[in-house]
Amino acid sequence: MAKRDYYDVLGVAKGASADEIKKGYRQKAKELHPDRNKDNPEAESQFKEANEAYEVLKDADKKAAYDRFGHAAFEGGMGGGGGRPGGGFGGGQGDFGSAFSDVFDDLFGDFMGGQRGGGGRRAARGSDLRYNLRISLEDAYSGLQKTINVPGSVGCDSCNGSGAEGGAEPTTCPTCSGMGKVRAQQGFFTVERTCPTCSGLGQHINNPCKSCNGAGRIEKERALNVNIPAGVETGTRIRLAGEGEAGMRGGPSGDLYIFIDVIEHELFSREGGNLFCRVPVSMAKAALGGSIEVPTIDGGRGRVQIPSGSQSGRQMRLRGKGMPALRGAGSGDMFIELAVETPVNLTARQKELLAEFEDLSENNNPETSSFFSSVKTFWDSMKG
């Protein structure tokens, strides 16, 4: 069976640049990898075909020969096939290890931690920390400064965070050359593992610090002053950069995240920037109307007017008496919700007066009249 054109195999145009060829191979390697195509018996052969094509087209000399002579350039010893029979492709299957290694970083670099290339490995960053802080609604309204004690690790003063006695600089790990990872060829695959000598740190310490045992950090509780802005609510997250765990051997510190939990209030409930206060009023006050005095979250007092004939659940608004906006200007509103209270423990005289009132209030309860009128209609229809 005739070989397919290498450019067609990689899905690129003839004359494609080196970057375009590499991009085309990356795409084909992802699409045709045998692990992703276990139900496709042709995937492995197509995968090897793509490797063979890339092995030729990635090399400028081989690519020039292929562009001029096609597949004939690598038959019968032509074109620098590396001295191998059939042009150096192992029976037409290609040098997978060499080709795949060139794009291994692009395919799996992020997954394996992104620690590749020359120049050594960066020190490990410290972990982020979470601190749960409970505050009152009044504190959420006004904001506050609070000192918190945070357990965690800090840089070792004895070795200045290096992990070596006397602050000496660690040496580059001889096994991984400072990369923190080692590679091994296993058949068609290049496998990358954490370096067993330095445990992935890329450095070796001959004389570890006695205070931190070579870690470059020690456990210590710290006191931090935290500014809680006005308007926070349950779930608000405050980030303190660099206040988390210290990094290993001089690595950068993580961050501290403070999660706010606002305690439920005895008088007020909150929905976003608005506050709600349920205020009980007497039956007489609700019927006759009048003004009542209510508390506000800032410790002050507000006065609202109750319209005559008010029912339970009716709300009145006090504008601007809610919670301040966390980011931006202005404040929410406060809503007063009436709860009409039925009197209890009546005296004989009170009962007498209420009974007399009941007799005189035939047309004063429109909702009651409407309800029982509907009930009568319902019963009459059932009889029919």
C-alpha positions in Angstrom: 0.0 0.0 0.0 1.4 3.4 -1.1 2.5 5.7 1.7 0.4 8.8 2.3 1.8 12.3 1.8 3.5 13.4 5.1 1.8 16.8 4.9 -1.6 15.2 4.5 -0.8 12.8 7.4 -0.3 15.8 9.7 -3.1 17.9 8.2 -0.9 20.8 7.1 -0.2 22.4 3.8 2.9 21.9 1.8 5.5 24.5 2.6 4.1 24.8 6.2 6.4 26.4 8.8 8.1 24.5 11.6 5.5 25.8 14.1 2.6 24.8 11.9 4.1 21.3 11.5 4.6 21.0 15.2 1.1 22.2 15.9 -0.3 19.7 13.4 1.6 16.8 15.0 0.4 17.8 18.4 -3.2 17.7 17.3 -2.8 14.3 15.6 -1.0 12.9 18.6 -3.9 13.8 20.8 -6.5 12.5 18.4 -4.8 9.2 17.5 -3.2 8.3 20.8 -3.9 4.5 21.4 -5.1 5.2 25.0 -7.8 7.4 23.7 -8.8 5.0 20.8 -9.1 1.6 22.4 -12.1 0.7 20.2 -10.3 1.8 17.0 -7.9 -1.0 15.7 -6.4 1.4 13.2 -5.5 4.1 15.7 -2.1 2.7 16.6 -0.9 2.4 13.0 -2.2 5.9 12.2 -0.4 7.2 15.4 2.9 5.7 14.2 2.3 7.1 10.7 2.0 10.6 12.3 5.2 10.0 14.2 7.0 9.0 11.1 5.8 12.1 9.2 6.8 14.4 12.0 10.3 12.8 12.3 11.0 13.8 8.7 9.3 17.2 8.5 10.7 18.5 11.8 14.2 18.2 10.5 15.1 20.9 8.0 17.5 18.7 5.9 15.1 15.8 5.8 12.2 18.1 5.0 14.1 19.6 2.1 14.9 16.2 0.7 11.3 15.1 1.1 10.0 18.2 -0.6 12.3 17.5 -3.6 12.1 13.7 -4.0 9.1 12.6 -1.9 9.3 9.2 -0.2 12.0 8.1 -2.6 14.4 10.4 -0.8 14.6 7.8 2.1 14.6 4.6 0.1 17.7 2.7 -0.7 19.9 4.8 1.7 19.2 8.2 0.1 18.8 11.4 2.1 20.6 10.7 5.4 18.5 8.1 6.9 21.0 7.6 9.7 22.4 4.4 8.2 19.3 2.3 9.0 17.7 0.1 6.4 14.7 1.7 4.7 15.8 5.3 5.6 16.1 5.0 9.4 12.4 4.6 10.4 12.5 1.1 11.9 10.5 -0.6 9.2 8.4 2.4 8.4 7.2 3.0 12.0 9.3 6.0 12.8 11.4 7.0 15.8 8.6 7.6 18.3 10.7 8.4 21.3 12.5 11.2 19.5 9.5 12.7 17.8 7.2 12.5 20.8 9.8 13.9 23.2 9.9 17.1 21.2 6.2 17.8 21.9 6.0 16.1 25.3 6.2 19.4 27.1 3.4 20.9 25.1 1.1 17.9 25.5 1.7 17.2 29.2 3.7 20.1 30.6 0.9 21.6 32.6 -0.4 18.3 33.9 3.1 17.4 35.1 3.6 20.7 36.9 5.1 22.8 34.2 8.7 22.4 35.6 10.6 21.8 32.4 13.3 23.4 30.4 16.7 24.7 31.5 17.6 26.9 34.4 16.6 24.8 37.4 13.4 24.3 39.4 11.7 27.0 41.4 11.3 26.5 45.2 7.9 25.2 46.2 5.3 27.8 47.1 3.7 27.5 50.5 0.1 26.3 50.9 -2.8 28.7 51.2 -4.6 28.9 54.5 -8.3 29.4 55.4 -9.5 31.1 58.6 -13.2 31.2 59.5 -14.1 34.4 61.3 -17.5 34.9 63.0 -18.7 38.5 63.5 -21.9 40.2 64.7 -24.3 42.0 62.3 -23.4 45.2 64.0 -19.7 44.6 63.2 -20.7 43.8 59.6 -22.5 47.1 59.5 -19.7 49.3 60.8 -16.6 47.3 59.9 -13.9 46.5 62.4 -10.2 45.9 63.1 -9.6 42.5 64.6 -6.5 40.6 65.7 -6.5 36.9 64.9 -4.1 34.2 65.8 -3.1 32.0 62.8 -1.3 28.7 63.3 1.0 27.7 60.5 4.6 27.7 59.3 7.0 30.6 58.9 10.5 30.9 57.3 13.3 29.6 59.5 15.4 32.4 60.9 18.4 30.1 61.6 19.0 29.3 58.0 17.2 32.2 56.4 14.8 29.7 54.8 17.4 27.8 52.8 17.2 24.6 54.9 21.0 24.4 55.1 22.9 25.0 58.3 24.3 28.5 58.5 22.2 29.7 55.6 24.4 28.0 53.0 23.0 27.6 49.6 21.7 24.2 48.6 23.4 22.4 45.7 21.8 21.3 42.5 20.5 17.7 42.6 22.9 15.6 40.6 20.2 13.1 39.6 17.8 15.4 37.9 20.1 18.4 37.3 17.8 20.6 39.3 14.6 19.8 37.4 12.9 17.8 40.2 11.8 15.1 37.7 13.5 12.3 35.8 12.4 10.8 32.5 12.5 7.1 31.4 11.7 5.6 28.1 9.2 2.7 28.3 8.4 1.4 24.9 6.5 4.0 22.9 6.1 6.3 25.9 8.4 8.7 27.7 7.4 8.6 31.4 8.3 11.4 33.8 8.5 10.8 37.5 9.4 12.8 40.6 13.2 12.6 41.3 13.8 10.0 44.0 17.0 11.8 45.2 15.6 15.2 46.0 11.8 14.3 46.2 11.1 16.8 43.4 12.8 19.9 45.0 15.7 20.0 42.5 18.1 20.7 45.3 20.3 18.8 47.7 21.4 19.8 51.2 24.6 18.3 52.5 24.2 19.8 56.1 20.5 20.3 57.0 19.6 23.1 59.4 19.1 21.7 62.9 16.2 24.1 63.7 14.0 23.1 60.7 15.6 19.8 59.7 16.2 21.1 56.2 12.7 22.2 55.5 13.5 25.9 55.6 10.4 26.6 57.7 9.1 26.0 61.3 5.7 25.8 62.9 4.7 29.0 64.7 1.5 30.9 65.5 1.3 34.4 64.3 -0.9 37.4 65.4 -2.3 39.3 62.5 -4.3 42.5 62.4 -7.2 42.2 59.9 -9.3 45.0 58.5 -12.9 43.8 58.0 -14.7 46.4 55.8 -18.3 47.5 56.4 -20.9 45.6 54.4 -19.4 42.1 54.5 -21.9 39.2 54.7 -21.7 35.4 55.3 -19.5 33.9 52.6 -17.4 37.1 52.0 -13.8 36.1 51.4 -10.9 38.4 52.3 -7.4 37.6 50.8 -4.2 38.5 52.6 -1.4 37.9 50.1 1.7 36.2 51.4 0.2 35.5 54.9 -0.2 31.7 54.3 2.2 28.9 54.8 5.9 29.7 54.2 7.4 28.0 51.1 9.8 25.1 51.3 13.5 26.2 51.3 12.9 29.9 50.6 9.9 29.4 48.3 7.2 32.1 48.3 4.5 32.0 50.9 0.9 31.1 50.2 -2.0 33.4 50.9 -4.4 33.6 53.8 -8.1 33.6 53.0 -10.5 34.8 55.7 -14.1 33.6 55.3 -16.7 35.7 57.1 -19.7 34.2 58.9 -22.2 36.8 60.2 -24.1 35.6 63.3 -27.9 35.7 63.1 -29.3 38.8 64.9 -32.1 38.7 67.5 -34.0 41.6 65.9 -32.9 41.9 62.3 -32.7 39.5 59.3 -30.8 40.3 56.2 -31.2 39.9 52.5 -28.3 41.4 50.6 -28.2 45.1 51.5 -31.7 45.2 53.0 -32.7 44.5 56.6 -36.0 43.3 57.9 -37.5 43.8 61.4 -40.7 42.1 62.4 -42.6 44.4 64.8 -45.6 43.2 66.8 -48.5 45.7 67.1 -51.8 45.4 69.1 -55.0 44.7 67.3 -56.3 48.2 68.4 -53.2 49.9 67.0 -53.5 48.1 63.7 -57.2 49.0 63.5 -56.9 52.6 64.5 -53.4 53.4 63.1 -50.7 55.5 64.7 -47.0 55.8 65.0 -44.5 53.4 66.5 -40.8 53.6 67.4 -38.5 50.9 66.0 -34.7 50.2 66.4 -32.1 50.6 63.6 -28.9 48.7 63.2 -26.7 51.6 64.0 -28.2 51.7 67.5 -30.5 54.6 66.7 -34.3 54.8 66.6 -36.7 55.3 63.8 -40.4 56.2 63.8 -42.9 54.8 61.3 -46.6 55.6 60.8 -49.0 52.7 60.8 -52.0 53.2 58.5 -55.4 52.4 60.0 -56.7 49.0 59.1 -53.2 47.5 58.7 -53.0 43.7 58.5 -50.2 41.3 59.6 -47.4 41.1 57.0 -47.8 44.8 55.9 -44.4 46.4 55.3 -43.1 49.9 55.7 -39.8 51.1 54.4 -37.1 53.2 56.1 -34.8 54.2 53.2 -31.1 54.1 53.7 -31.3 52.3 57.0 -30.1 48.9 55.7 -26.5 47.6 55.3 -23.8 49.6 53.6 -22.6 48.4 50.2 -19.4 46.4 50.4 -18.0 47.9 47.2 -19.5 51.2 46.2 -21.5 53.9 47.7 -25.0 53.9 49.3 -26.9 51.6 51.7 -29.8 49.3 51.5 -33.2 49.9 53.1 -34.9 48.6 56.3 -38.3 47.1 56.1 -40.7 47.0 59.1 -43.1 44.1 58.9 -46.2 44.3 61.1 -47.4 41.3 63.1 -50.9 42.0 64.5 -51.1 40.4 67.9 -54.3 38.9 69.3 -54.7 39.8 72.9 -54.6 37.1 75.6 -55.5 36.8 79.3 -58.6 39.0 78.9 -60.5 40.2 81.9 -64.3 39.8 82.1 -64.8 43.5 81.1 -62.5 43.2 78.1 -64.3 40.1 76.9 -67.6 42.0 77.3 -66.3 44.9 75.3 -64.9 42.6 72.6 -68.2 40.7 72.3 -70.0 44.0 72.0 -67.5 45.1 69.3 -68.0 41.8 67.5 -71.8 42.4 67.3 -71.2 45.8 65.9 -68.5 44.9 63.3 -70.6 43.1 60.7 -69.2 45.2 57.9 -65.7 45.9 59.3 -64.1 42.6 58.2 -64.3 42.5 54.3 -61.8 39.6 54.0 -63.8 37.5 56.5 -67.0 38.2 54.6 -65.5 37.4 51.3 -64.0 34.1 52.5 -67.3 32.8 54.0 -69.2 33.9 51.0 -66.9 31.8 48.9 -67.3 28.9 51.3 -71.1 29.1 51.0 -70.9 29.1 47.3 -68.7 26.1 47.4 -71.0 24.1 49.7 -74.0 25.0 47.6 -72.3 23.7 44.5 -71.4 20.5 46.2 -75.0 20.0 47.1 -76.0 20.5 43.5 
